[in-house]
Amino acid sequence: MTITNLKKLEEIRQALNSKFFERENEVEGILVALLSRQHMLMIGPAGTAKSALAFELAKIVQGTEYFQWLLTRFSTPEEVFGPLSLKDLEQGVYKRNTATKMPEANLVFLDEIFKANSAILNSLLTLINERLFYNNGTPVKVPLMSVIGASNEYPEDGEGLEALFDRFLLRFELDYIADETNFVSMMKGTGQNQVMPSVTMDELVQLQYFTDMVTIPDEVYATLSEIRNNLRDEGIRPSDRRFKQSLSVLQAKALINQRQVVKVDDIVILENVLWETVDQKDTVSTIIRNHSQDVVTQALYSIRNEANEVFYSIQQDHSPEAGMEATQKMKALVANLNKLKSNNQSRKIDIDALLDKVISMEHEILDSILEPWYFDVQNKKRGSTSTFLKM
């Protein structure tokens, strides 16, 4: 596995986090989906960057075939799978021209996915699940890697969409930006003009291969078995298939975190995988977090992600205003870590390791602010001296 490709993966994650505020989980989810060749569903109100995130990812993967469509109750199969070939139809052959449509795409974004009608649904299910498209009755293997579905709401019972909902292994709920600072940054367009990193299709395929090679230790299997038993005690019974597919999610999460071995705390991502109905979400999340992460680990993970985002953002925007804002955020993170350490002396080593990293980042940001300021002051001094001598 090349270090360069893994570095690119981290750069992509940081760049997306810098561009899409309060979407850390969804950014990780969409990268996990792509690496594990699984499908992801985003549910939330309009205007929460669902389509923008998918489209940005498609631009990052150079050479990808991307298909995006907004489904309505009146959408036709021609819109999604391609029109019938008139030339073939003259010969009595019922064949679609799939060029530029979903059967020829690597990455697909389907908005309002649950508006899919019965005319589209059966072909959609087969394409998503089996990566096959039946054209004139002949199964054709499609190059599909991941489908990103989006909806403003969950499907209602009795609409016959249970099978479609089940096809999405990863499911995330989105809401509007909560933090006021992030909201203001979004309004200002912070991060929108940055140069985004990229990865080629060949590099992506290689990363997918390395994802499959990530080791899953027995400790992780044992923890998953305990989680399964606890879920059953609550009347929650994810299918064996969903548990099996979740292993690829864990492998992808480990690779994103620059590891070749899955850790128990990677299992926390399965809180977006192992529930069946909306009312089960909180229970599933509690059980999974109790088995995979303690409170300190969760806090350290959150602080690390925020520090990386702040540090990456200052690489894109070198203005003094951005530097001061980044410095204040880093100081707040340092204060949070010191408070965490005072209450959790048994985790002092882990906390100190992250504290040293965050302080180092803070100093680098300060240097980036002070160095231009210093040279500016020196230049002004030289200018005033020269003017005085001329007088």
N, C-alpha and C positions, 0 to 999 in steps of 0.2 A: 504494500500500500504506500503510495507516494504521499509525503508530507505536504507537498504543494497542493494536491487535491483537497486534503483535509483542511488546509489553511483557507482555501477558497470557500469551502463549505461554511467555515466560521465567519468569513468575511460577508458571505451572503446573508447569513442569519443576522449579523450585527447591522448590516445595511438595511434590511427589511424592518428590523426593530426600530432603527433610527427614522425611517420614513413613515411607519405606521404606528402611531402612539397607542399604548395599552393593548397591543396585539401580540405580545410575546408568546402566549400559549398557541395562538393560531399560526404564527410564523413557524414555531417548532413543529406544530401539527402538519402543516402543508409540506414542510421539508421531509418529515418522517413519512408522510404518505407517498411522496415521490421516490424516496430511497427504498421503501419497502414494497412499492408497486401496489399500494392499497388505495382506497377511496375515502374521501373526507367530506363531511357535511358541515356547513356553517349555517346556523339559525339565528336570526336577529333582525331587528327593524331595518328598513331601508336607510342607506346613508351611513353604514358602519364598515365600509371598505371591503366588503366581501369580494365583489368582482375585481376591484382594483388590486387586491392582494394576488389573486390568481393571475391576472394579466401581467403584473410586474414579474411574477415568477416565470411566466412564459417568455418574457423578454430576456430574462437572465440566462435561461437555457438556450444558447445559440443553436439554431438549426432545428429546433423543435417544431412540429406541426401542431398548431393550436386551434381549437375550435371552441367558440363561445356562442351560446344561444339563450334567449329568454323564452321559456316555454309558457304557453297559455292553454286554456281549454280548447282552443281552436287551432293549435299548432298541428301541422300535417307531417306525415313521415318524410315527405320530400324536403322539408326544411331541415330536418336533422340528419337523415340518411342519404339524401340526394334524390334528384328527379329520375323518373323512368327514362331509359334510353329509347328514344323514338326509333332509332335504326334497328335495335334488337326487337322492339315491340312489333315492327313490321314482319319479323320472322317468327312471331309468336313466342318470343322469349321475354319473360317478365324480369328484367334486370335493371338495377339502378346504377346511375353514374355517381359514384361516391366521392369524386374529386372535391377537395376542400371541405368535405363534410365529416361527421363524427367517425365513420368507419376508417378514415385514413389519418386520424389525429393521434398524437402521442399524449397530449395533455388536453383535457376537456373541462370547460366550465359551463355548467347548466344552471341558469338562474330560475328561480321559482320551480324547482325540480318536481314538486308535488302537484303541479298543474298538468303534469304529463297525462294525456288521455289514453284510453285503451288502444287506440290505433298505433300509438308509439310504444306503449309500455312493454309488451312482450319482447320486441326486438331490443329495447333498451336494457331490459333485465339480462338477456343473453349476452349482449355486448359487454355490459359491465362485469358480469360474474365470470363468464367463460372466455371472454375476449374473442368471441366469434360473431360474425354477422352473416346471416343467411341471405344470399343474393341469388334469386331465382332457384331457391331451394338448396343451393350449394353452400356449405359452411366455409367461410373465408376467415382466416386468422387475421386479427387486427393488431396494429402496433401500439395499442392503448397501454399507457403506463398507469395513469391515475385520472379519475373523474372527481372534480371538485363541485359538489352540489351546494346550492344555496336556497334558502327559503326565509320568508318573513315569519313563518309560523310552522308548527308541527302538523303533520297530516292528521285529519280527523278519523276516528274509528269508523269502520264501515265503508271507507272509500276504496278499499282494495289495494292500498299502497304499502301494506306491511312488508311485502317482499322487497320493494324498492328501498324502503327505509333500512331494512336489514343489510342491504348491499353496501352501505357505508359503514366501514369498520370504525373510523374516527368521527366523532361528533362533538362539535363545539358550539356553545352559546355565546353570542356577541351582544354587547350593549354599547351605548354611546360612551364617549370618553368621560371619565369620572373626575380625574384630577384637574384642578383649575390651571396649573402650570402647563400640563400637557395640552389642555384645550387651547390655551393662548398660543402655544408653539404650533399647534395644528393650524390655527387661524392665520398665523404669520407665514405659514408655508415652510417652516423649518424642516430641513432635510429633503425638500422636494427637488432641489436642483443638484443634488450630489451625483457624482458619477458612480453608477451601480457596478458592482463586480459581475463577472459572467463565468459561465462554465459551458463547455461544448457538450454535444450529445454523447460523444465518445467518452468524455470524462465522467458524465453522469452514469453511463452504463457501467463504467469501471467502479464507480462508487456504489452502485447497486450490487455489483458482484461482491465487493468487500463487505457490504452490509450482510449478505448471506453467509459470509465467512465468520462473522462475529460469534464468539463462544458464549453459550448460555450455561452457567454453572449449576450444579445440582441444588444449591441453596435457593436459586431463583425458582426452579421447578417446585421445590418444597413450599416456598412462600405462595406461589400461585395455587397450589393444592389447598393450602390453609384458607386462602381468600375464597376459593370456590366453595369450601364447606361453610364458611361464615355467610356467604351470600345465600346459600341454600337454606340456612337457618332462618333467613329473613324472607324466604319465599321467592328469591331472585335466582333464576336459573339460565344464565347465558349458555348458548349452545357449545358443544364440544368444538365445532368448527370455528366459532368466534374466539375461543381460548387458543386454539391452534394458530389462527391467523395473527393473534396478538403477539406471538413470539417475534414475528418479523418487525413489528412496531418497536419492541424492546431492543432488537438488534440495531435498528435505525437510530433510535435515541442514543444508544451507546456510541455509535459511530459519530454522530453529530457532536458528542462531547469528547471526541478524540480518543475513544477507547475501543479496544478489540474484544472486550469482555463485558457482558451485561452485569450491572450491579443491582442489588435489591431495590435501591432507591430509584432506579429507572422505572420501576413498576408503577410509580405514581401517575404516569401518563395514561394508564389503563382506566383511570376514572372517566376518561372520555371514550371508553371502548365497551366496558362490561355491563352497561345498563340497557334495559330493554324498553322501558317506558319512562316518561318524564318524571313521574312521582318516585322513581327509584334512584334518581341521580344523587341526591344528598346521602342516602344510605350507602350506596356503592362507593361514593367518594370517601366517606368516613372510614369504611372498612379497609379500603385500599391504602389510604394514608396511614392508618393505624399499623398496617403491616409493612409498609415500605418506607415511611419517613417519620422521624420525630419532628417536633416543633423547631428545634434548632437547625436541623438539616434544611427544612423548608425555608427558614429565614435566611440562611446562608446562600441558598440557591437563588432566592429572590434578589438579595443584595448584590450578588455576583453579576446577575443578568443586568441589573440596573446600572452598575458601575461600568460594565462593558458598553452599554448603550451610550452612556454619557461620554465615555472616552472616545468612542467611535465618532460620535456627532461632532466633537471638537476637531477631529481630523478633517471634517468636511467644511466646517465653518470656523475660520480663524479670527473672526472679529472679536474685539475686546468685550463686547456685550455678551457674546456667546461664551467666551472664556470665563467671565465673571459668573455667569449663570451656572456653568458647569462646575466651577470651583465650589459654589454654594451647595450644589447637589452632592458633591463628593464629601464636603464637610459634614453634611447631614448623614451620609452613609457611614462615615467614620464614627460619628456619635452613636448611631444605632448599633454598630459593632461593639463599641466599648460598653454600651449598656447591656448588650447580649452577653458579653464576656463576664461582666460583674455578676450576672444572675446564673451563669452556667460555667463555673470554674472547671468542671469535669471535661468540657469541650474546648478548653483554652487553646490547645495546639491548633485545632481546626480553625478556630476563630482568629487567632493571631496570624495564621498563614494568609487568610483573606484580608485581614486588616493591613498587613504589610503591603499586599498587592494594591489595595485601594489607596493607601497613603502614597505609594509610588506613583500611581496614576495621577493623584492630586498634584504632586510636585511637578510632574511632566506638564500638566495643564497650566500650572502657575508659570513655569519656565516659558511656555509658549506665549503667555501674555506679557511677561516682564521683559523678555529679550527684545521684541520689537519696540516696546516702550522705551527701554534703556537707550537703544541706538537712535531712536527719534529724538530723545532729550540731548544726546551727545551731538547729533547733527545740528540741532538748534543752537547749542552752545557755541559750536564752531562758527556757525553763521553769524551769531551776534558778535563774536570776537573779531571776525574778519571785518565786519561793518565798522566796528569801533576803531580798528587800526586805520581804515580808510579815512575816517573823519580826522 
